[in-house]
Amino acid sequence: MVGKASTVKTIEVLKYAIDRKPLRFILKQFSGFCKKDNKNRLEVALELYVGERTNACWVCTHIVAPVVKWVVKKGGIAFGVGEEDLKEKFKDVYWRRGLVNVIRGIAKFGVRKPFVPGAPFLVVWNYTYLCNLRCKHCYASAGKPHPNELTTEEAKDVVKKFADAGVNIIAFSGGEPLMRRDFYDVAKLAHEYGMFTAVATNGTLITKDVARKLKEIGIGYVQISLDGASPETHDNFRGIPGVFEKTIRGIKNCVEEGVFVEVSTTATKFNYKEIPEIVDLCEKLGVDWWMMYNFVPTGRGRFIIENDLTPEEREKILRFLWERLREGRKMQVLSTAPQFARVALQMEKEYGESDEIIVPTHFYNPHLHGQLINLSEFIGG
């Protein structure tokens, strides 16, 4: 108990110090662009801190870097993380950009609950309306390209604007983004700007060569849609016969290439009874994550609104997913349903008191124990 109280107290003191206007003003000044180093001053300071850079302008080296170092070290102490571990983490450009986003958020908005970053951590970009399938639930009513879709140069300019704004992750979606010939060039550019790059696809176009190319251009996360454990269910929902086998082949090609694969399934009355089989199939295929999406009745989805799950059906699936999660299997199961966390907490109580709880979210299933349970509540979850 003493350890918990001490850690929470440290967090409170750190929050109080960082949330004061003088320090926020300083951090805001540090968030600007350094013309001499051609980069955000905070990024330059972090590169100096971890040893990724040895030279910088006088201001970045002697003014910005010491303050950033102090903030990072205090944060590490508060969360019980050693300085060497911090430096190792922040050698990764994605971690550095993430921290810069956090610091910019503190400078601009203060320490809020829930926290507000300096820029969106994630931007989902509907890169095209062009698609080779005709899915019943498509929120974009994708098929033909929009007459005013961006040119390649315009798309590259958007990527630069995202990077300059401090966005951490770009997820290309659609439509089917792989149908645009310039996708690879634009996605590669996003990766080169230091943004984590992902793509959401139906998987039918992912040959072995495509999977290899996705990895080469820096795609770190491929989301492939699978809405049935059988060709009948999947093909009927996707509107084109014969696509089930192509989707499975696309998943296999990405797994074999070592690309992180998340399979997404939109839960409806069409596939409700097949959910356990779909999860089993994905596990056999070597998928990293399986994600259950809520059906959103927009686009073509508005014509099948009666096929949405009832609250009771959704609750039953979420309880099944939590049981699966509790087994500790290699493949993670997640859901966009916000009530998944509530189901988890209720079922934890049914199983009895525990020093560790699993808190499912859309992006991660953290196992919280001891002081982290209190800290997550303090910070905002």
SERO-842773 format. One line per field, with one value per residue (C-alpha): residue number from 1; y, z, x; chain; residue in one letter. Coordinates in steps of 0.2 Angstrom, whole numbers. Layout:
N
k [NUM, ...]
north [Y, ...]
up [Z, ...]
east [X, ...]
c [A, ...]
r [A, ...]
END
This chain:
381
k [1, 2, 3, 4, 5, 6, 7, 8, 9, 10, 11, 12, 13, 14, 15, 16, 17, 18, 19, 20, 21, 22, 23, 24, 25, 26, 27, 28, 29, 30, 31, 32, 33, 34, 35, 36, 37, 38, 39, 40, 41, 42, 43, 44, 45, 46, 47, 48, 49, 50, 51, 52, 53, 54, 55, 56, 57, 58, 59, 60, 61, 62, 63, 64, 65, 66, 67, 68, 69, 70, 71, 72, 73, 74, 75, 76, 77, 78, 79, 80, 81, 82, 83, 84, 85, 86, 87, 88, 89, 90, 91, 92, 93, 94, 95, 96, 97, 98, 99, 100, 101, 102, 103, 104, 105, 106, 107, 108, 109, 110, 111, 112, 113, 114, 115, 116, 117, 118, 119, 120, 121, 122, 123, 124, 125, 126, 127, 128, 129, 130, 131, 132, 133, 134, 135, 136, 137, 138, 139, 140, 141, 142, 143, 144, 145, 146, 147, 148, 149, 150, 151, 152, 153, 154, 155, 156, 157, 158, 159, 160, 161, 162, 163, 164, 165, 166, 167, 168, 169, 170, 171, 172, 173, 174, 175, 176, 177, 178, 179, 180, 181, 182, 183, 184, 185, 186, 187, 188, 189, 190, 191, 192, 193, 194, 195, 196, 197, 198, 199, 200, 201, 202, 203, 204, 205, 206, 207, 208, 209, 210, 211, 212, 213, 214, 215, 216, 217, 218, 219, 220, 221, 222, 223, 224, 225, 226, 227, 228, 229, 230, 231, 232, 233, 234, 235, 236, 237, 238, 239, 240, 241, 242, 243, 244, 245, 246, 247, 248, 249, 250, 251, 252, 253, 254, 255, 256, 257, 258, 259, 260, 261, 262, 263, 264, 265, 266, 267, 268, 269, 270, 271, 272, 273, 274, 275, 276, 277, 278, 279, 280, 281, 282, 283, 284, 285, 286, 287, 288, 289, 290, 291, 292, 293, 294, 295, 296, 297, 298, 299, 300, 301, 302, 303, 304, 305, 306, 307, 308, 309, 310, 311, 312, 313, 314, 315, 316, 317, 318, 319, 320, 321, 322, 323, 324, 325, 326, 327, 328, 329, 330, 331, 332, 333, 334, 335, 336, 337, 338, 339, 340, 341, 342, 343, 344, 345, 346, 347, 348, 349, 350, 351, 352, 353, 354, 355, 356, 357, 358, 359, 360, 361, 362, 363, 364, 365, 366, 367, 368, 369, 370, 371, 372, 373, 374, 375, 376, 377, 378, 379, 380, 381]
north [0, 12, 9, 13, 29, 34, 32, 40, 55, 56, 57, 70, 81, 79, 83, 99, 104, 101, 109, 126, 140, 145, 127, 125, 142, 135, 119, 128, 138, 122, 114, 125, 121, 123, 130, 126, 108, 107, 98, 101, 106, 93, 79, 86, 87, 68, 63, 71, 63, 45, 48, 47, 65, 72, 90, 103, 122, 131, 133, 115, 109, 120, 126, 114, 97, 99, 103, 89, 77, 83, 80, 62, 57, 63, 54, 38, 40, 42, 26, 16, 15, 17, 30, 17, 8, 25, 29, 12, 15, 32, 26, 21, 35, 31, 32, 49, 56, 49, 58, 74, 73, 71, 86, 97, 92, 97, 113, 118, 110, 106, 89, 84, 69, 61, 67, 78, 76, 90, 81, 66, 50, 41, 47, 35, 40, 34, 35, 30, 25, 13, -5, -23, -29, -24, -27, -26, -16, -4, 13, 22, 13, 10, 4, 18, 31, 48, 61, 73, 61, 68, 67, 59, 75, 81, 65, 67, 85, 79, 66, 81, 91, 76, 74, 93, 93, 79, 64, 48, 35, 35, 20, 20, 14, 16, 8, -3, 7, -6, -2, 15, 13, 27, 19, 11, 28, 38, 25, 24, 43, 42, 29, 40, 55, 44, 40, 22, 16, 4, -2, -9, -20, -34, -45, -51, -42, -48, -60, -65, -51, -38, -44, -43, -25, -20, -25, -16, 1, 1, -5, -10, -16, -24, -26, -39, -41, -58, -60, -78, -95, -102, -96, -95, -83, -72, -71, -67, -53, -47, -47, -56, -75, -83, -70, -81, -91, -75, -67, -82, -82, -64, -67, -82, -72, -58, -70, -79, -62, -57, -43, -39, -45, -40, -48, -38, -45, -35, -44, -45, -58, -65, -72, -71, -90, -92, -80, -94, -103, -87, -84, -102, -100, -84, -92, -107, -95, -87, -70, -58, -49, -53, -38, -38, -22, -15, -14, 5, 7, 20, 19, 3, -3, 7, -6, -20, -11, -26, -37, -28, -38, -37, -31, -48, -56, -43, -46, -65, -63, -51, -63, -77, -65, -61, -80, -82, -67, -74, -90, -81, -87, -80, -71, -56, -53, -35, -26, -8, -11, 1, -10, -24, -16, -16, -34, -38, -30, -38, -55, -52, -50, -66, -75, -67, -54, -54, -43, -42, -36, -37, -20, -23, -9, -5, -5, -15, -27, -21, -33, -21, -26, -17, 1, 2, -1, 15, 24, 20, 27, 43, 46, 43, 25]
up [0, 4, -14, -22, -12, -15, -34, -35, -25, -36, -51, -43, -39, -57, -64, -53, -59, -77, -77, -71, -84, -84, -88, -101, -109, -110, -117, -130, -136, -137, -148, -163, -179, -178, -195, -192, -188, -200, -187, -172, -157, -146, -158, -159, -140, -139, -152, -142, -126, -134, -143, -161, -164, -158, -165, -165, -164, -147, -142, -145, -136, -121, -118, -125, -122, -103, -100, -110, -101, -85, -90, -97, -81, -69, -79, -79, -60, -58, -67, -61, -77, -77, -88, -98, -102, -107, -119, -127, -130, -137, -150, -159, -170, -166, -148, -150, -161, -148, -133, -143, -146, -128, -123, -136, -129, -111, -118, -127, -116, -99, -91, -94, -91, -103, -110, -126, -137, -147, -163, -167, -163, -177, -194, -204, -222, -234, -248, -262, -265, -278, -273, -281, -269, -265, -246, -239, -224, -233, -224, -239, -252, -261, -279, -291, -287, -282, -296, -285, -277, -274, -287, -282, -278, -268, -258, -255, -249, -237, -230, -227, -218, -207, -202, -199, -188, -177, -182, -176, -186, -203, -208, -226, -229, -242, -253, -257, -255, -264, -280, -282, -291, -281, -264, -262, -266, -254, -240, -242, -240, -224, -217, -222, -212, -197, -195, -191, -207, -208, -221, -221, -235, -240, -244, -261, -270, -258, -268, -261, -271, -264, -246, -249, -256, -241, -229, -240, -240, -221, -218, -200, -198, -211, -207, -217, -217, -215, -211, -211, -207, -223, -242, -241, -227, -232, -250, -247, -236, -247, -263, -274, -276, -274, -263, -247, -254, -260, -243, -234, -246, -243, -224, -226, -238, -225, -211, -220, -225, -206, -207, -192, -197, -188, -195, -193, -193, -193, -181, -188, -189, -205, -195, -177, -175, -184, -173, -163, -179, -187, -171, -172, -190, -188, -174, -185, -199, -187, -186, -173, -168, -171, -170, -169, -176, -172, -187, -192, -202, -214, -233, -240, -222, -220, -231, -219, -202, -197, -197, -182, -167, -152, -135, -129, -144, -142, -124, -127, -140, -128, -114, -126, -131, -113, -109, -124, -119, -101, -108, -112, -130, -142, -153, -145, -147, -147, -151, -155, -143, -129, -117, -119, -104, -94, -98, -93, -76, -72, -76, -66, -51, -55, -55, -38, -33, -42, -41, -60, -71, -90, -98, -116, -128, -146, -148, -134, -120, -105, -90, -75, -58, -41, -43, -61, -58, -47, -59, -75, -65, -60, -78, -86, -92]
east [0, 14, 21, 5, 2, 20, 19, 2, 8, 23, 11, 1, 17, 22, 5, 5, 22, 19, 2, 8, 7, 25, 31, 17, 23, 41, 35, 25, 40, 50, 37, 41, 51, 70, 76, 94, 91, 76, 65, 53, 64, 57, 61, 79, 80, 75, 87, 101, 94, 95, 111, 103, 110, 127, 125, 111, 109, 114, 96, 91, 107, 108, 90, 77, 87, 90, 71, 65, 77, 70, 52, 56, 67, 53, 40, 51, 53, 34, 31, 45, 55, 74, 83, 92, 75, 68, 83, 81, 62, 65, 78, 62, 56, 38, 40, 49, 35, 22, 31, 33, 14, 11, 22, 14, -3, 2, 9, -7, -21, -12, -15, -33, -43, -45, -29, -28, -13, -5, -11, -22, -12, -21, -28, -39, -38, -51, -38, -50, -68, -63, -66, -67, -80, -98, -99, -117, -112, -99, -101, -93, -104, -87, -86, -82, -68, -75, -73, -63, -51, -34, -20, -4, 5, -10, -10, 9, 6, -7, 6, 18, 4, 0, 19, 21, 6, 13, 2, 9, 0, -8, -20, -25, -42, -56, -63, -49, -32, -22, -32, -24, -7, 1, -3, 14, 23, 12, 13, 32, 33, 22, 34, 49, 42, 42, 24, 18, 9, -5, -17, -35, -39, -50, -35, -40, -26, -12, -1, 16, 24, 12, 15, 33, 31, 20, 34, 48, 39, 37, 19, 19, 1, -11, -29, -39, -58, -65, -83, -86, -78, -85, -85, -104, -105, -90, -94, -112, -108, -94, -105, -94, -92, -75, -67, -66, -51, -42, -44, -37, -23, -19, -19, -7, 5, 6, 9, 22, 31, 31, 19, 9, -9, -25, -41, -57, -74, -90, -103, -120, -134, -126, -111, -116, -116, -99, -89, -81, -76, -69, -58, -52, -48, -38, -28, -24, -18, -6, -15, -8, -24, -43, -54, -73, -81, -98, -110, -112, -128, -122, -118, -125, -126, -142, -151, -148, -150, -162, -147, -138, -136, -147, -140, -141, -132, -118, -116, -115, -101, -92, -92, -86, -72, -67, -66, -55, -44, -43, -35, -19, -18, -5, -18, -26, -45, -51, -67, -73, -87, -84, -94, -81, -71, -87, -90, -72, -74, -90, -84, -68, -79, -89, -72, -68, -55, -39, -23, -23, -37, -38, -45, -50, -49, -50, -31, -24, -28, -18, -15, -16, -10, -6, -3, -6, -25, -25, -14, -24, -39, -29, -23, -40, -39]
c [A, A, A, A, A, A, A, A, A, A, A, A, A, A, A, A, A, A, A, A, A, A, A, A, A, A, A, A, A, A, A, A, A, A, A, A, A, A, A, A, A, A, A, A, A, A, A, A, A, A, A, A, A, A, A, A, A, A, A, A, A, A, A, A, A, A, A, A, A, A, A, A, A, A, A, A, A, A, A, A, A, A, A, A, A, A, A, A, A, A, A, A, A, A, A, A, A, A, A, A, A, A, A, A, A, A, A, A, A, A, A, A, A, A, A, A, A, A, A, A, A, A, A, A, A, A, A, A, A, A, A, A, A, A, A, A, A, A, A, A, A, A, A, A, A, A, A, A, A, A, A, A, A, A, A, A, A, A, A, A, A, A, A, A, A, A, A, A, A, A, A, A, A, A, A, A, A, A, A, A, A, A, A, A, A, A, A, A, A, A, A, A, A, A, A, A, A, A, A, A, A, A, A, A, A, A, A, A, A, A, A, A, A, A, A, A, A, A, A, A, A, A, A, A, A, A, A, A, A, A, A, A, A, A, A, A, A, A, A, A, A, A, A, A, A, A, A, A, A, A, A, A, A, A, A, A, A, A, A, A, A, A, A, A, A, A, A, A, A, A, A, A, A, A, A, A, A, A, A, A, A, A, A, A, A, A, A, A, A, A, A, A, A, A, A, A, A, A, A, A, A, A, A, A, A, A, A, A, A, A, A, A, A, A, A, A, A, A, A, A, A, A, A, A, A, A, A, A, A, A, A, A, A, A, A, A, A, A, A, A, A, A, A, A, A, A, A, A, A, A, A, A, A, A, A, A, A, A, A, A, A, A, A, A, A, A, A, A, A, A, A, A, A, A, A, A, A, A, A, A, A]
r [M, V, G, K, A, S, T, V, K, T, I, E, V, L, K, Y, A, I, D, R, K, P, L, R, F, I, L, K, Q, F, S, G, F, C, K, K, D, N, K, N, R, L, E, V, A, L, E, L, Y, V, G, E, R, T, N, A, C, W, V, C, T, H, I, V, A, P, V, V, K, W, V, V, K, K, G, G, I, A, F, G, V, G, E, E, D, L, K, E, K, F, K, D, V, Y, W, R, R, G, L, V, N, V, I, R, G, I, A, K, F, G, V, R, K, P, F, V, P, G, A, P, F, L, V, V, W, N, Y, T, Y, L, C, N, L, R, C, K, H, C, Y, A, S, A, G, K, P, H, P, N, E, L, T, T, E, E, A, K, D, V, V, K, K, F, A, D, A, G, V, N, I, I, A, F, S, G, G, E, P, L, M, R, R, D, F, Y, D, V, A, K, L, A, H, E, Y, G, M, F, T, A, V, A, T, N, G, T, L, I, T, K, D, V, A, R, K, L, K, E, I, G, I, G, Y, V, Q, I, S, L, D, G, A, S, P, E, T, H, D, N, F, R, G, I, P, G, V, F, E, K, T, I, R, G, I, K, N, C, V, E, E, G, V, F, V, E, V, S, T, T, A, T, K, F, N, Y, K, E, I, P, E, I, V, D, L, C, E, K, L, G, V, D, W, W, M, M, Y, N, F, V, P, T, G, R, G, R, F, I, I, E, N, D, L, T, P, E, E, R, E, K, I, L, R, F, L, W, E, R, L, R, E, G, R, K, M, Q, V, L, S, T, A, P, Q, F, A, R, V, A, L, Q, M, E, K, E, Y, G, E, S, D, E, I, I, V, P, T, H, F, Y, N, P, H, L, H, G, Q, L, I, N, L, S, E, F, I, G, G]
END
